[in-house]
């Protein structure tokens, strides 16, 4: 009987430590999107004297971008795990 070669390290499931790192990274992605979008909107509000309107709009866009990035990262992580 021929012995099986050892599994390729790139094909093995993620360890608990890498999953923990991903879980710790996700809130910062969300907060960063809102802060950057809201900050940019605040800057434009100060420049064009529009009140808080642009800060709210860009803050919501940052929130949407954060959600999109989290979903993208989680789906990529799920695909690399080989999970169904």
Order of alpha helices (4+ residues) and beta strands (2+ residues): alpha-alpha
